[in-house]
Amino acid sequence: MSSAALVLAARTNGAKSRGPKTADGKRRSAANSRTHGLYSAKITPDAEAEAEFCELLPALIAEYQPVTPIQRRIIESLAQAIAGIHWTWRLTQAVFDRGVLDHPDQSQPVRARVFDVFGSQANLLARIDTLERRFTNEWRAAIALLENRPNQLTRVPETVEAAPIGPPAEIQKFGERTGSAALITAPMEPPAQLQKFGERTECPTLTGTCPLLTLNYPYMKIGVIVFPGSNRDHDAWYTLTANLGVQAEYIWHDVANLAGYDAVILPGGFSYGDYLRCGAIARFSPVMGAIRKFAAEGGLVFGICNGFQILVEAGLLPGALIRNRHLRFVCKKIGLKVATDDSPFTSELRRGQVIHVPVAHGEGQYVADERTLDELEAEDRVAFRYVENPNGSARDIAGILSRERNVLGMMPHPEDACEPLMGSTDGLGIFRSLLSAVAVQ
């Protein structure tokens, strides 16, 4: 048979196939897909996770009896989290079986065996660990929202009479899932054989203070301003939508109304080519009038790098940003010391904590007269300081707050430190603080 005929026959047979039909066949197919996915570094949800979600959702709805769309969405997040946790255990089991138990030289250390089998994809353990942490935090956050804890917006309207939506007693404590058979299908702790193995999946970027969180908050909407020349707008949008599950939208620079937005972000880049001065032209964009009004009404405004420069040029923050002292563009990861935790942007961080995020700028040296600098420090409005000053900024200032504390400008890029693959997740603490502040408003 010719090659063309073989291809045609394969396509014909493939079109007829509907996959395995028995439960055992589906299980084996899912296991095979997981293994090959690991080799190609494609970690995607398997059919078992989808099936478990479809089974969990109606059971959870029956248990919690949600009465509002928000409560329904949180129930969906809880089902996704439980199914996701179990899925990560199956992934870990696949790595364990193929990379550890089946290795010909059992005398080698575990990580050495995994490296032998998966080669360049040996960071799979860290990636799977990240996923499990993400789903675990989503599980915890969903339970917290369903418990109607203070400062959360999950509220049953007073005019609606419905059963309480608190979690069933058998799953109030994480790890004690021993209730409804329709809901509880596996313990919420990894199988014993994986617990010790899991201790070997350490990754320095995962041990920070800002664990990943993907719970969606459908009542929040964050705007990301796009000027001609912006180039970090997608980074900010991706952090909000992919890493934090928040609804975010791009806002073109000629928009004159920010009604409906809970917070706005001015991203990094080179607005209008940085002609005249960085941010000097962008300050005249129509959207800046809307941002001034938004900030005056108490809205949260976050300017990153070029966004910080624009906020300074627009008079929303004091001081100025000029050429780096050494007159060179600087692009590297730096340490930032949290100077205050009393702001909507740093409430999830600790005063004195050091986080690691990248900088990328040529005009990032913050300067101001001594009176302004003293005022910033006296009013606790310095948000971040450089551990090692990369640009000559006065008093190592990396970020400052407005007098009302609802506007933050900073030169470093926390949006580029929100995924383990980027080398740090420390930036998530800033965005989580922002979202927490919006939730309380």
N, C-alpha and C positions, 0 to 999 in steps of 0.2 A: 504494500500500500504506500502511495506517495506521501511526502510530508504534508502536502496540502490536504490530502484525504484524511490523514491522521488528525490534523487540526480540526477539520470539519466534524469528524466523528467525535472527538473529545468535546467540542462545543455542543453538539447535538445531545450527547449523553449528559453533559452538565446541565443543559436546559431542562432535561427530563427529571433530574434529581431534585428531590425535596428534602434531602438530608436524612439523617437517621430517624427512625420512627419509634423505636423502643426507648424506654427510659435509660437502660444501660447504654444503648448506642449514643444517645444524646450526651450522657455523662462522659463517655469516652471521647466523643467528638470535641466537647468543650475542653477536656483536659489536653487533648492534642493541640487545639488552637492556642491554649494558654502557653504551652511549652514552646511552640514555634514563634508565638508572639514575643516571648522573652528573648529568644535568640535574635530577633529583629528589632528589639527594644521598643516594640509597639505594645504598650500596656493599655489595653482597652477593655471595657466591661464585657464579661462573657454572658452567654445566654442564661446561665444559672442566676446571675445577679438580676437580670431583667425579670426572670420568672419569680424570684423571691420578692422583688419589689411589687409585682402584680399581686402576689399572695398577701404581702404584708399590708398594703394600702387599705383594702377594705376592712381588714381586721383592726387596724389602728383607728380607722374612722368609726367603727362600731364601739371601740373602747373609749375614745375621747369625745365623740359626738360633737364635732366642730359646728359652729353656727354662723361663722363669718368667713369670707373669702381668705382673709389673712390666716385664720386658724387652719383652714383647709390646706393652705400652702405650707404652713409649718408642719402639718401632719405628713405631707408629701416629702418634705425635707427629712423628717425623722425616718420614714420608710427608706429613702435613698441612703441615709447614713447607715442604718442597720445592714441593708443589703451590701453596701460598699465595704463595711468592716469585714463581713464574711468573705467578700470577694478578695480582699487583700490577703486574708489568711490562705485562700486557695492559691494565690500567686506565690506566697511565701512557701507553701507546701511544695509547689512545683519546683521552685529553686532548690529547696531542701532535698527533694527526691532526686532530681537530676544532677545537681551540682555537688551534693554531699554524700548521700547514701549510695549512689551508683558510681562514684568515683573509684577508679581501680586502685588508687593508693590511699587507703584509709588512714595511714599514719600522718599524712599532711594536715596542717591546721585547716579549719573550716574555710576561712577566707581564701586560702591558697587553692583549695579545691574548687571554690566558686570561680576564682580567676581562671583556673585551667579550663573550665567548661565554657564559661561565658565570655572570656577574653575581655574585649573592649566594653562589653556591656556589664561588667562586674559591678557598676554602680546601681544595678537593678535593686539590690537590697535596700540601699538608701532611698531610692525612688519609691519603692513599695512602702517603706517605713513612713515616708512623707504622706503617701495616700492614706495610710491607716490613721496617722495623726490628724489629718484633715477630716476624715469621716468621724473620728472620735470627737473632735471639737464640734463638729456639726451636730452630732448626737446630743452632746451636753448642752449646746446652745438651744436646740429645739426643746429639750426637756425644760430648760430654764424658762423659755417663753411660755410653754404650756402650763407651767406652774403659776403663771401670773405673778411673777416676782416684781417688786417695785421697779419703777423706771422703764418697764417694758410697755409696748403699745398694744399687746394682745389683750384686748378687753372685750368682754361680752356686753353688748349694749344693754342698758338698764331696762329698756322696754321689751327685751326678749327674754322669755322664760325658757330656760334650757338646763339640762343636767350640767353639773360642774365639769370643767374640762381638765382638772388636775390629773396627773398620770396615775394609772393603777398602782396600788400599793406595792405590788410585786416587782415593779421595775423603777421605783423611785430612786433606789440606790444603784449606781452603775455597777454592773457585774452580777446583779441578782435577778436575772430574767428567768423566773420559774413559774410564770402564771399561765395564761391562756395558751392552749396547745396550738391554736390557729396562729398565734402571734409569736410564740417562743419556739424556735426550731433548733437553736444552738446556744450554748453559753456565750456571754459577752466577754469572754476571756479567750485568748488564743489557746489552741490545743497544747497540752503539756509538752509535747515533743518539740513544739516551735518556740516555747517561751525562752529556753536557754539559747536556742539558735537566734532568736530575735535580739538577744543582747549583743550579738556580734554584728548588727546592722547599723552600728553607730555611724554618724556623719556629722562633722563639726558644724555644718551649716544648719543642722536641725536641732541643735541644743540651745538655741537662743531663747529669748523671752517672748517671742511673738509667733506662736504656733499658727499654722494655716487655718483659715476659717472660710467655709464656702456657703454658709447658710444664707439663702436669699431673704432680703427684706423688701417685699414688694411695695411697701409704702414709702420707700426712699427713692429719690431720683437726683442724681448728681450730674451736673453739667461740666463738660470739658471744653474750654474755649479754644477755638482754632483761629489763629492769625495767619496771614500769608507768611510763610517761613517757619511756622511751628514744626518741630520734628519729634517731639516727645509726647504729642497728644495721644497717639495710639498706645504708648507705654502706660500712660495714666488710665486710659479707658480699659485696657486689658487687665490691669491690676484690679480695678473696681469690679469688672464683670466676670473675669475668669477666676481670679484668686479670692474674691470676696463675695461674689454672687449678687452684686448690687446693680440696679438698673442705672445705666449711665448713657448719656447722649452727647454727641458733638454739638457745639454751638458755634456757628460761623460768626466772624468778627463784626458783621453788620447787623446782628440781632440787637434790638433795642429794648427787649422785655424779657426778664428772667422769671416771670411768674410761673409757679409750679415746681421750681427747683429747690431742693433742700440745702445744697451747697454747690459751689462752683470752684473749678481748678483751672488756674492759668499755667499751662505746661511749659516745659523748656523748649529751646530752639533758637531761631534767629529771626524773630518777627521783623518783617519788612527789611530783611537783609542786614539788620543792625546798623542801618545807615544813620548818620548824625551821631547818635548814641544808642546803646542797647535799650530798647523800650521807648525811646523818645518819640517815635512815630506811632507806635501801637497805642500810646496813651490817648490819642485822638480818635481811635476807632469808636464807632457808635456803641459797641458793646460796653465800653468803659463807663459810659454814663449810667448804663443799667447796673453795672457792678458797683459803682459808687452808691447808688440808691439801695441796692441789695445789701451792701455792707452797713449802710446807715440804719437799715431796718433790722439789723441783727443777724443777717445771713452770714454763713461761714464761707470765707474766701481763702483759698490756699494757692499761693504762687510759688512755683518751683523754678529755680535758675532764671531763665529769661522771664518767667512769670513774676519772680521776685523783683527783677529789674523794672518791669512794667509797673508794678505796684508802687515802687519808689518814685518813678517818674510821674505817676499819676497823683502822688501826694497821699496815698492811702497808708504808706509807711514812711518813717523819717529816714534821713541820711541819703547816701548815694553809693552806687557800685561802679568802681573804676577799674582800669587795667590792673591785672595782677602785678604785684610788686616786682617780680622777676621778668615781667613782660613776655611771658610764655603761656601758651595754652596748657592747662593741667588736666589730665584725665587719668584718674586712678581711684582705688578704694581708700577711704580714709575713716578714721575714728571720730565719732561725734559724741560729745558728752551732753546729756540731757540737763539743761540748766534750770528748767522748771517743769513740774508736773501739774501745775495749776492753769491749764488751758484746755480748750476743746480738742487740741491737736496732740497733746502729750499726756492725757489723763491715764492712758493704758501703759505708760512708761514710768520709770522711777527717777526721781531727781538724782543726778550723779551717775546714772547708768550710762554705759558706753555702747553705742550701736555702730555698726559698720555699713556704710553706704558709699556709692561712688560719687565723684565730682567730675564735671566736664565743662570747663569754662575758661575764657580768656579775660573776662571782665568781671571778676567775682570778689574783688577787694572791697569790703564794706568800710565806709568812712563816714564820720559824722563829727560835729564839734563836740568838745568835752562836755558841754552842758547837756546835749542830747544823749551822749553815752551814759553820763551819770543818771539821767532821768530813766533811761531804759533799765539800768541795773536797779535803781531804787524802787521802780514799779514792778520788778520781777518780769520784765518783758523780753529778756533775752531767752529765747527758746532753746537754742543749741550753740555750743562752742566747739571749735576744732580742738582735737587732742594734739595734733601737729598741724599748725597753720600752713595751708598750702598756697595762700595768695596774699598774705600780709594784712588781712582784715584787722581792724582795730579791736583790741581786747579779745581776739580769737573768735569774734562773733560770726556764726554761721547761719543763724536764723533769728528773726525778731517778730514780736507780736504788736498789733495795734493797741492803742490805749484801751479800747473796749474788749480786747483779747479775742475778737472774732475774725481777725485777719492775720494770717501767718505768711511770711516770706522766708524762703531758705534757698541757698545756692546748691547744696547737695541734692542728689536725685533718689529719694526713697522709693519711687515707683520702679526703679531698676534694682531693687533689693527686696523683692517679694516672692522669689522662687528659689528653691535650693540649687537649680541648675545655673542660676545667675551668681551663685557664690554666697548669698546671704538672704535671709528672710527678715532681717531686722527692720526693714522699712514698713512692714505690715503693721507694726505697733502704732505708727503715726496715722495710717488710714483707719485702723480699728478704733483709735481714739476719736477720729472725725465722725465715723459712723455711730459710735456710741453717743456722741454729743447730739447728733441729728435725731437719734431715737428718743432721747430724753426731751427734746424741744417740743 
